[in-house]
Amino acid sequence: MNIGEFKHRITLQILTTSINDNGFEVKTWEPFKTVWAKVENLHGREYFTAAQVKAEKTVKFTIRYLEGLDETMRISFKGKFYNITAIDNIKYQNRFIEIKALEIEGDTDS
């Protein structure tokens, strides 16, 4: 894999719960880690497979291996947010991770 392709900055976010001044739980997305990524749209067979389940707004992010990453997180990229749907530790080598994520429609940082 050509490391020069990792030219986009993405922020992985984690959902946290805190108690506000009134004693109510408040859920907020907090930054987990900002990393360099290779970003690709799905194409060919992958795109048509995603379109069958109404997931054609899926984007593929490839990053260097990162411990602690899971599907409960989301990605912030160029002002848009993406729910992580699949994480693949490529060939179980702990070198690169491929993340498939679905764009969240109409989300404004909630």
A tleap script that builds the chain and sets N, CA, C and O, in Angstrom:
source leaprc.protein.ff14SB
mol = sequence {
  NMET ASN ILE GLY GLU PHE LYS HIE ARG ILE
  THR LEU GLN ILE LEU THR THR SER ILE ASN
  ASP ASN GLY PHE GLU VAL LYS THR TRP GLU
  PRO PHE LYS THR VAL TRP ALA LYS VAL GLU
  ASN LEU HIE GLY ARG GLU TYR PHE THR ALA
  ALA GLN VAL LYS ALA GLU LYS THR VAL LYS
  PHE THR ILE ARG TYR LEU GLU GLY LEU ASP
  GLU THR MET ARG ILE SER PHE LYS GLY LYS
  PHE TYR ASN ILE THR ALA ILE ASP ASN ILE
  LYS TYR GLN ASN ARG PHE ILE GLU ILE LYS
  ALA LEU GLU ILE GLU GLY ASP THR ASP CSER
}
set mol.1.N position { 0.848 -1.175 0.000 }
set mol.1.CA position { 0.000 0.000 0.000 }
set mol.1.C position { 0.892 1.237 0.000 }
set mol.1.O position { 1.838 1.321 0.783 }
set mol.2.N position { 0.598 2.189 -0.868 }
set mol.2.CA position { 1.383 3.404 -0.993 }
set mol.2.C position { 0.975 4.405 0.084 }
set mol.2.O position { -0.161 4.881 0.087 }
set mol.3.N position { 1.879 4.725 0.988 }
set mol.3.CA position { 1.568 5.620 2.106 }
set mol.3.C position { 1.229 7.029 1.615 }
set mol.3.O position { 0.580 7.785 2.338 }
set mol.4.N position { 1.650 7.394 0.412 }
set mol.4.CA position { 1.325 8.698 -0.162 }
set mol.4.C position { -0.159 8.881 -0.440 }
set mol.4.O position { -0.625 10.009 -0.603 }
set mol.5.N position { -0.901 7.788 -0.493 }
set mol.5.CA position { -2.344 7.868 -0.723 }
set mol.5.C position { -3.104 8.296 0.532 }
set mol.5.O position { -4.286 8.633 0.452 }
set mol.6.N position { -2.444 8.287 1.680 }
set mol.6.CA position { -3.070 8.655 2.940 }
set mol.6.C position { -2.962 10.175 3.096 }
set mol.6.O position { -2.146 10.669 3.873 }
set mol.7.N position { -3.793 10.909 2.348 }
set mol.7.CA position { -3.653 12.363 2.288 }
set mol.7.C position { -4.836 13.124 2.881 }
set mol.7.O position { -4.869 14.353 2.812 }
set mol.8.N position { -5.786 12.432 3.450 }
set mol.8.CA position { -6.952 13.087 4.036 }
set mol.8.C position { -6.925 12.949 5.556 }
set mol.8.O position { -6.547 11.900 6.078 }
set mol.9.N position { -7.327 14.006 6.267 }
set mol.9.CA position { -7.402 13.955 7.727 }
set mol.9.C position { -8.840 13.620 8.113 }
set mol.9.O position { -9.778 14.293 7.687 }
set mol.10.N position { -9.001 12.592 8.910 }
set mol.10.CA position { -10.315 12.231 9.435 }
set mol.10.C position { -10.220 12.201 10.956 }
set mol.10.O position { -9.152 11.969 11.522 }
set mol.11.N position { -11.349 12.440 11.602 }
set mol.11.CA position { -11.391 12.374 13.055 }
set mol.11.C position { -12.351 11.271 13.460 }
set mol.11.O position { -13.525 11.283 13.089 }
set mol.12.N position { -11.846 10.331 14.213 }
set mol.12.CA position { -12.679 9.280 14.786 }
set mol.12.C position { -13.275 9.845 16.066 }
set mol.12.O position { -12.566 10.426 16.888 }
set mol.13.N position { -14.586 9.670 16.230 }
set mol.13.CA position { -15.272 10.216 17.392 }
set mol.13.C position { -15.923 9.107 18.195 }
set mol.13.O position { -16.332 8.082 17.649 }
set mol.14.N position { -16.012 9.325 19.504 }
set mol.14.CA position { -16.625 8.359 20.408 }
set mol.14.C position { -17.763 9.053 21.154 }
set mol.14.O position { -17.643 10.216 21.538 }
set mol.15.N position { -18.860 8.336 21.356 }
set mol.15.CA position { -20.024 8.886 22.049 }
set mol.15.C position { -19.809 8.792 23.554 }
set mol.15.O position { -19.591 7.708 24.095 }
set mol.16.N position { -19.872 9.932 24.216 }
set mol.16.CA position { -19.698 9.964 25.669 }
set mol.16.C position { -20.977 10.462 26.322 }
set mol.16.O position { -21.758 11.195 25.716 }
set mol.17.N position { -21.176 10.055 27.564 }
set mol.17.CA position { -22.334 10.485 28.338 }
set mol.17.C position { -21.837 11.227 29.569 }
set mol.17.O position { -20.954 10.756 30.286 }
set mol.18.N position { -22.419 12.390 29.796 }
set mol.18.CA position { -22.075 13.167 30.981 }
set mol.18.C position { -23.358 13.694 31.603 }
set mol.18.O position { -24.429 13.625 30.999 }
set mol.19.N position { -23.243 14.213 32.795 }
set mol.19.CA position { -24.389 14.781 33.512 }
set mol.19.C position { -24.280 16.298 33.445 }
set mol.19.O position { -23.243 16.865 33.790 }
set mol.20.N position { -25.358 16.962 32.997 }
set mol.20.CA position { -25.321 18.418 32.916 }
set mol.20.C position { -25.664 19.047 34.271 }
set mol.20.O position { -25.884 18.337 35.253 }
set mol.21.N position { -25.707 20.371 34.315 }
set mol.21.CA position { -25.961 21.096 35.564 }
set mol.21.C position { -27.315 20.778 36.171 }
set mol.21.O position { -27.493 20.910 37.382 }
set mol.22.N position { -28.274 20.363 35.354 }
set mol.22.CA position { -29.623 20.039 35.832 }
set mol.22.C position { -29.766 18.577 36.241 }
set mol.22.O position { -30.849 18.157 36.649 }
set mol.23.N position { -28.700 17.799 36.139 }
set mol.23.CA position { -28.729 16.401 36.536 }
set mol.23.C position { -29.176 15.432 35.452 }
set mol.23.O position { -29.413 14.258 35.735 }
set mol.24.N position { -29.297 15.906 34.210 }
set mol.24.CA position { -29.727 15.050 33.118 }
set mol.24.C position { -28.513 14.520 32.351 }
set mol.24.O position { -27.475 15.176 32.266 }
set mol.25.N position { -28.669 13.325 31.801 }
set mol.25.CA position { -27.606 12.766 30.970 }
set mol.25.C position { -27.578 13.485 29.628 }
set mol.25.O position { -28.618 13.728 29.015 }
set mol.26.N position { -26.380 13.817 29.185 }
set mol.26.CA position { -26.186 14.466 27.896 }
set mol.26.C position { -25.169 13.638 27.120 }
set mol.26.O position { -24.070 13.373 27.606 }
set mol.27.N position { -25.547 13.229 25.898 }
set mol.27.CA position { -24.647 12.446 25.060 }
set mol.27.C position { -24.011 13.383 24.039 }
set mol.27.O position { -24.698 14.144 23.357 }
set mol.28.N position { -22.693 13.313 23.948 }
set mol.28.CA position { -21.965 14.144 22.994 }
set mol.28.C position { -20.883 13.314 22.317 }
set mol.28.O position { -20.359 12.358 22.888 }
set mol.29.N position { -20.561 13.702 21.089 }
set mol.29.CA position { -19.491 13.054 20.338 }
set mol.29.C position { -18.194 13.777 20.637 }
set mol.29.O position { -18.087 14.983 20.413 }
set mol.30.N position { -17.218 13.059 21.137 }
set mol.30.CA position { -15.911 13.607 21.487 }
set mol.30.C position { -14.853 13.012 20.565 }
set mol.30.O position { -14.957 11.849 20.174 }
set mol.31.N position { -13.830 13.799 20.212 }
set mol.31.CA position { -12.754 13.256 19.375 }
set mol.31.C position { -12.025 12.118 20.084 }
set mol.31.O position { -11.687 12.225 21.263 }
set mol.32.N position { -11.790 11.037 19.361 }
set mol.32.CA position { -11.020 9.904 19.861 }
set mol.32.C position { -9.591 10.004 19.334 }
set mol.32.O position { -8.629 9.909 20.096 }
set mol.33.N position { -9.466 10.198 18.016 }
set mol.33.CA position { -8.150 10.283 17.390 }
set mol.33.C position { -8.319 10.901 16.003 }
set mol.33.O position { -9.285 10.597 15.303 }
set mol.34.N position { -7.388 11.765 15.603 }
set mol.34.CA position { -7.350 12.308 14.245 }
set mol.34.C position { -6.192 11.639 13.525 }
set mol.34.O position { -5.062 11.636 14.013 }
set mol.35.N position { -6.481 11.073 12.360 }
set mol.35.CA position { -5.486 10.274 11.638 }
set mol.35.C position { -5.501 10.614 10.145 }
set mol.35.O position { -6.446 11.214 9.633 }
set mol.36.N position { -4.432 10.215 9.472 }
set mol.36.CA position { -4.369 10.320 8.010 }
set mol.36.C position { -5.072 9.106 7.412 }
set mol.36.O position { -4.968 7.996 7.934 }
set mol.37.N position { -5.787 9.328 6.315 }
set mol.37.CA position { -6.550 8.240 5.711 }
set mol.37.C position { -6.563 8.324 4.191 }
set mol.37.O position { -6.422 9.393 3.598 }
set mol.38.N position { -6.734 7.182 3.602 }
set mol.38.CA position { -7.035 7.067 2.172 }
set mol.38.C position { -8.551 6.953 2.105 }
set mol.38.O position { -9.136 6.106 2.780 }
set mol.39.N position { -9.193 7.794 1.300 }
set mol.39.CA position { -10.651 7.827 1.248 }
set mol.39.C position { -11.097 7.489 -0.170 }
set mol.39.O position { -10.621 8.075 -1.143 }
set mol.40.N position { -12.026 6.526 -0.270 }
set mol.40.CA position { -12.522 6.092 -1.584 }
set mol.40.C position { -14.028 5.876 -1.523 }
set mol.40.O position { -14.567 5.431 -0.509 }
set mol.41.N position { -14.698 6.200 -2.628 }
set mol.41.CA position { -16.094 5.809 -2.775 }
set mol.41.C position { -16.130 4.360 -3.218 }
set mol.41.O position { -15.171 3.849 -3.796 }
set mol.42.N position { -17.241 3.708 -2.943 }
set mol.42.CA position { -17.394 2.342 -3.447 }
set mol.42.C position { -17.599 2.403 -4.953 }
set mol.42.O position { -18.178 3.358 -5.470 }
set mol.43.N position { -17.130 1.395 -5.644 }
set mol.43.CA position { -17.322 1.331 -7.088 }
set mol.43.C position { -17.459 -0.116 -7.509 }
set mol.43.O position { -17.101 -1.034 -6.772 }
set mol.44.N position { -17.979 -0.299 -8.697 }
set mol.44.CA position { -18.132 -1.642 -9.234 }
set mol.44.C position { -19.056 -2.507 -8.411 }
set mol.44.O position { -20.134 -2.072 -8.006 }
set mol.45.N position { -18.634 -3.731 -8.162 }
set mol.45.CA position { -19.447 -4.720 -7.453 }
set mol.45.C position { -19.787 -4.250 -6.038 }
set mol.45.O position { -20.905 -4.458 -5.566 }
set mol.46.N position { -18.828 -3.617 -5.363 }
set mol.46.CA position { -19.082 -3.134 -3.993 }
set mol.46.C position { -20.229 -2.127 -3.979 }
set mol.46.O position { -21.090 -2.176 -3.100 }
set mol.47.N position { -20.240 -1.206 -4.960 }
set mol.47.CA position { -21.286 -0.186 -5.009 }
set mol.47.C position { -22.651 -0.825 -5.231 }
set mol.47.O position { -23.611 -0.484 -4.541 }
set mol.48.N position { -22.748 -1.734 -6.173 }
set mol.48.CA position { -24.036 -2.338 -6.483 }
set mol.48.C position { -24.540 -3.212 -5.336 }
set mol.48.O position { -25.746 -3.291 -5.103 }
set mol.49.N position { -23.637 -3.859 -4.629 }
set mol.49.CA position { -24.029 -4.624 -3.449 }
set mol.49.C position { -24.586 -3.693 -2.381 }
set mol.49.O position { -25.598 -4.002 -1.753 }
set mol.50.N position { -23.932 -2.558 -2.172 }
set mol.50.CA position { -24.406 -1.579 -1.188 }
set mol.50.C position { -25.740 -0.978 -1.609 }
set mol.50.O position { -26.603 -0.738 -0.765 }
set mol.51.N position { -25.919 -0.732 -2.891 }
set mol.51.CA position { -27.159 -0.128 -3.383 }
set mol.51.C position { -28.351 -1.045 -3.145 }
set mol.51.O position { -29.470 -0.566 -2.967 }
set mol.52.N position { -28.131 -2.343 -3.139 }
set mol.52.CA position { -29.224 -3.285 -2.910 }
set mol.52.C position { -29.806 -3.153 -1.504 }
set mol.52.O position { -30.979 -3.456 -1.290 }
set mol.53.N position { -29.010 -2.711 -0.562 }
set mol.53.CA position { -29.496 -2.554 0.814 }
set mol.53.C position { -29.581 -1.074 1.198 }
set mol.53.O position { -29.533 -0.726 2.378 }
set mol.54.N position { -29.707 -0.212 0.190 }
set mol.54.CA position { -29.860 1.233 0.399 }
set mol.54.C position { -28.690 1.840 1.173 }
set mol.54.O position { -28.887 2.732 1.998 }
set mol.55.N position { -27.486 1.362 0.911 }
set mol.55.CA position { -26.291 1.869 1.587 }
set mol.55.C position { -25.289 2.413 0.571 }
set mol.55.O position { -24.079 2.276 0.747 }
set mol.56.N position { -25.807 3.035 -0.500 }
set mol.56.CA position { -24.910 3.498 -1.551 }
set mol.56.C position { -24.082 4.723 -1.148 }
set mol.56.O position { -23.179 5.116 -1.886 }
set mol.57.N position { -24.365 5.323 -0.015 }
set mol.57.CA position { -23.555 6.444 0.465 }
set mol.57.C position { -22.441 5.953 1.389 }
set mol.57.O position { -21.999 6.669 2.288 }
set mol.58.N position { -22.004 4.739 1.155 }
set mol.58.CA position { -20.926 4.149 1.931 }
set mol.58.C position { -19.583 4.618 1.367 }
set mol.58.O position { -19.379 4.652 0.154 }
set mol.59.N position { -18.678 4.975 2.273 }
set mol.59.CA position { -17.336 5.411 1.904 }
set mol.59.C position { -16.341 4.471 2.567 }
set mol.59.O position { -16.566 3.999 3.681 }
set mol.60.N position { -15.235 4.202 1.871 }
set mol.60.CA position { -14.208 3.312 2.402 }
set mol.60.C position { -13.012 4.157 2.844 }
set mol.60.O position { -12.413 4.878 2.046 }
set mol.61.N position { -12.678 4.054 4.128 }
set mol.61.CA position { -11.531 4.754 4.701 }
set mol.61.C position { -10.469 3.713 5.042 }
set mol.61.O position { -10.774 2.698 5.669 }
set mol.62.N position { -9.236 3.955 4.635 }
set mol.62.CA position { -8.139 3.078 5.014 }
set mol.62.C position { -7.174 3.892 5.862 }
set mol.62.O position { -6.735 4.969 5.461 }
set mol.63.N position { -6.846 3.364 7.047 }
set mol.63.CA position { -5.941 4.049 7.966 }
set mol.63.C position { -4.873 3.072 8.439 }
set mol.63.O position { -4.983 1.864 8.229 }
set mol.64.N position { -3.833 3.612 9.081 }
set mol.64.CA position { -2.859 2.731 9.727 }
set mol.64.C position { -3.533 2.060 10.912 }
set mol.64.O position { -4.514 2.576 11.448 }
set mol.65.N position { -3.019 0.927 11.316 }
set mol.65.CA position { -3.611 0.165 12.406 }
set mol.65.C position { -3.760 1.045 13.650 }
set mol.65.O position { -2.854 1.797 14.006 }
set mol.66.N position { -4.916 0.936 14.299 }
set mol.66.CA position { -5.211 1.723 15.484 }
set mol.66.C position { -5.918 0.835 16.498 }
set mol.66.O position { -6.981 0.282 16.214 }
set mol.67.N position { -5.336 0.704 17.659 }
set mol.67.CA position { -5.918 -0.096 18.743 }
set mol.67.C position { -7.145 0.616 19.310 }
set mol.67.O position { -7.144 1.839 19.449 }
set mol.68.N position { -8.192 -0.144 19.635 }
set mol.68.CA position { -9.361 0.411 20.309 }
set mol.68.C position { -10.474 0.894 19.402 }
set mol.68.O position { -11.478 1.413 19.889 }
set mol.69.N position { -10.325 0.741 18.120 }
set mol.69.CA position { -11.341 1.170 17.161 }
set mol.69.C position { -12.493 0.178 17.151 }
set mol.69.O position { -12.258 -1.031 17.136 }
set mol.70.N position { -13.753 0.666 17.159 }
set mol.70.CA position { -14.905 -0.245 17.066 }
set mol.70.C position { -16.080 0.416 16.355 }
set mol.70.O position { -16.042 1.608 16.050 }
set mol.71.N position { -17.129 -0.373 16.094 }
set mol.71.CA position { -18.271 0.081 15.308 }
set mol.71.C position { -19.184 1.073 16.034 }
set mol.71.O position { -20.104 1.612 15.419 }
set mol.72.N position { -18.955 1.326 17.319 }
set mol.72.CA position { -19.784 2.308 18.024 }
set mol.72.C position { -19.321 3.737 17.745 }
set mol.72.O position { -20.012 4.694 18.095 }
set mol.73.N position { -18.167 3.880 17.124 }
set mol.73.CA position { -17.613 5.193 16.817 }
set mol.73.C position { -18.155 5.708 15.492 }
set mol.73.O position { -18.816 4.984 14.748 }
set mol.74.N position { -17.863 6.965 15.218 }
set mol.74.CA position { -18.199 7.536 13.919 }
set mol.74.C position { -17.008 8.333 13.413 }
set mol.74.O position { -16.050 8.581 14.145 }
set mol.75.N position { -17.086 8.732 12.140 }
set mol.75.CA position { -15.999 9.456 11.491 }
set mol.75.C position { -16.494 10.827 11.064 }
set mol.75.O position { -17.594 10.967 10.528 }
set mol.76.N position { -15.670 11.834 11.309 }
set mol.76.CA position { -15.928 13.183 10.816 }
set mol.76.C position { -14.931 13.443 9.693 }
set mol.76.O position { -13.719 13.342 9.883 }
set mol.77.N position { -15.467 13.784 8.511 }
set mol.77.CA position { -14.617 14.022 7.347 }
set mol.77.C position { -15.246 15.101 6.480 }
set mol.77.O position { -16.362 14.933 5.988 }
set mol.78.N position { -14.537 16.203 6.291 }
set mol.78.CA position { -14.974 17.318 5.443 }
set mol.78.C position { -16.382 17.801 5.804 }
set mol.78.O position { -17.205 18.036 4.919 }
set mol.79.N position { -16.656 17.947 7.096 }
set mol.79.CA position { -17.932 18.492 7.547 }
set mol.79.C position { -19.086 17.509 7.527 }
set mol.79.O position { -20.214 17.884 7.849 }
set mol.80.N position { -18.838 16.265 7.158 }
set mol.80.CA position { -19.877 15.238 7.150 }
set mol.80.C position { -19.521 14.178 8.184 }
set mol.80.O position { -18.366 14.046 8.589 }
set mol.81.N position { -20.532 13.429 8.600 }
set mol.81.CA position { -20.337 12.390 9.596 }
set mol.81.C position { -20.739 11.045 9.021 }
set mol.81.O position { -21.677 10.948 8.229 }
set mol.82.N position { -20.015 10.004 9.429 }
set mol.82.CA position { -20.209 8.658 8.895 }
set mol.82.C position { -20.257 7.655 10.038 }
set mol.82.O position { -19.361 7.626 10.882 }
set mol.83.N position { -21.305 6.828 10.065 }
set mol.83.CA position { -21.387 5.734 11.029 }
set mol.83.C position { -20.551 4.573 10.513 }
set mol.83.O position { -20.665 4.188 9.349 }
set mol.84.N position { -19.720 4.021 11.367 }
set mol.84.CA position { -18.882 2.894 10.982 }
set mol.84.C position { -19.744 1.634 10.909 }
set mol.84.O position { -20.432 1.282 11.867 }
set mol.85.N position { -19.696 0.962 9.758 }
set mol.85.CA position { -20.490 -0.256 9.576 }
set mol.85.C position { -19.632 -1.512 9.574 }
set mol.85.O position { -20.118 -2.590 9.916 }
set mol.86.N position { -18.352 -1.391 9.191 }
set mol.86.CA position { -17.470 -2.562 9.160 }
set mol.86.C position { -16.025 -2.133 9.330 }
set mol.86.O position { -15.604 -1.097 8.816 }
set mol.87.N position { -15.267 -2.949 10.063 }
set mol.87.CA position { -13.839 -2.702 10.280 }
set mol.87.C position { -13.089 -3.964 9.889 }
set mol.87.O position { -13.409 -5.055 10.360 }
set mol.88.N position { -12.090 -3.814 9.026 }
set mol.88.CA position { -11.315 -4.955 8.552 }
set mol.88.C position { -9.831 -4.715 8.799 }
set mol.88.O position { -9.226 -3.844 8.175 }
set mol.89.N position { -9.246 -5.490 9.713 }
set mol.89.CA position { -7.803 -5.471 9.938 }
set mol.89.C position { -7.212 -6.264 8.771 }
set mol.89.O position { -7.208 -7.494 8.794 }
set mol.90.N position { -6.718 -5.568 7.764 }
set mol.90.CA position { -6.325 -6.194 6.505 }
set mol.90.C position { -5.304 -7.298 6.740 }
set mol.90.O position { -4.215 -7.058 7.261 }
set mol.91.N position { -5.674 -8.509 6.347 }
set mol.91.CA position { -4.861 -9.721 6.465 }
set mol.91.C position { -4.357 -9.977 7.889 }
set mol.91.O position { -3.375 -10.695 8.078 }
set mol.92.N position { -5.015 -9.402 8.877 }
set mol.92.CA position { -4.651 -9.569 10.298 }
set mol.92.C position { -3.178 -9.266 10.563 }
set mol.92.O position { -2.547 -9.892 11.414 }
set mol.93.N position { -2.640 -8.296 9.819 }
set mol.93.CA position { -1.234 -7.950 9.964 }
set mol.93.C position { -0.996 -6.787 10.921 }
set mol.93.O position { 0.153 -6.451 11.207 }
set mol.94.N position { -2.061 -6.171 11.418 }
set mol.94.CA position { -1.955 -5.008 12.308 }
set mol.94.C position { -1.131 -3.884 11.683 }
set mol.94.O position { -0.365 -3.205 12.368 }
set mol.95.N position { -1.299 -3.698 10.372 }
set mol.95.CA position { -0.610 -2.613 9.671 }
set mol.95.C position { -1.611 -1.586 9.170 }
set mol.95.O position { -1.412 -0.385 9.355 }
set mol.96.N position { -2.694 -2.048 8.533 }
set mol.96.CA position { -3.707 -1.151 7.984 }
set mol.96.C position { -5.097 -1.665 8.346 }
set mol.96.O position { -5.320 -2.866 8.501 }
set mol.97.N position { -6.022 -0.718 8.475 }
set mol.97.CA position { -7.422 -1.049 8.759 }
set mol.97.C position { -8.272 -0.401 7.681 }
set mol.97.O position { -8.107 0.777 7.365 }
set mol.98.N position { -9.186 -1.186 7.121 }
set mol.98.CA position { -10.150 -0.671 6.163 }
set mol.98.C position { -11.484 -0.519 6.884 }
set mol.98.O position { -11.998 -1.473 7.467 }
set mol.99.N position { -12.038 0.690 6.837 }
set mol.99.CA position { -13.293 0.989 7.522 }
set mol.99.C position { -14.333 1.347 6.467 }
set mol.99.O position { -14.103 2.218 5.628 }
set mol.100.N position { -15.466 0.676 6.515 }
set mol.100.CA position { -16.588 1.071 5.667 }
set mol.100.C position { -17.554 1.827 6.563 }
set mol.100.O position { -17.897 1.380 7.658 }
set mol.101.N position { -17.982 2.981 6.074 }
set mol.101.CA position { -18.842 3.835 6.886 }
set mol.101.C position { -19.928 4.453 6.019 }
set mol.101.O position { -19.695 4.789 4.858 }
set mol.102.N position { -21.112 4.598 6.593 }
set mol.102.CA position { -22.287 5.115 5.895 }
set mol.102.C position { -22.513 6.561 6.300 }
set mol.102.O position { -22.559 6.882 7.488 }
set mol.103.N position { -22.655 7.437 5.304 }
set mol.103.CA position { -22.889 8.861 5.589 }
set mol.103.C position { -24.203 9.044 6.344 }
set mol.103.O position { -25.222 8.443 6.006 }
set mol.104.N position { -24.152 9.887 7.373 }
set mol.104.CA position { -25.344 10.190 8.157 }
set mol.104.C position { -26.030 11.377 7.500 }
set mol.104.O position { -25.445 12.455 7.395 }
set mol.105.N position { -27.249 11.187 7.063 }
set mol.105.CA position { -27.996 12.242 6.384 }
set mol.105.C position { -28.465 13.288 7.381 }
set mol.105.O position { -29.038 12.951 8.417 }
set mol.106.N position { -28.225 14.546 7.076 }
set mol.106.CA position { -28.763 15.651 7.868 }
set mol.106.C position { -28.191 15.801 9.254 }
set mol.106.O position { -28.776 16.515 10.069 }
set mol.107.N position { -27.077 15.165 9.564 }
set mol.107.CA position { -26.494 15.273 10.898 }
set mol.107.C position { -25.672 16.548 10.993 }
set mol.107.O position { -24.834 16.822 10.135 }
set mol.108.N position { -25.913 17.317 12.030 }
set mol.108.CA position { -25.168 18.553 12.257 }
set mol.108.C position { -24.490 18.490 13.610 }
set mol.108.O position { -24.688 19.357 14.461 }
set mol.109.N position { -23.686 17.448 13.799 }
set mol.109.CA position { -22.924 17.250 15.026 }
set mol.109.C position { -23.805 16.892 16.211 }
set mol.109.O position { -23.662 17.463 17.292 }
set mol.110.N position { -24.721 15.945 16.008 }
set mol.110.CA position { -25.556 15.492 17.136 }
set mol.110.C position { -25.258 14.065 17.476 }
set mol.110.O position { -25.860 13.510 18.395 }
savepdb mol mol.pdb
quit
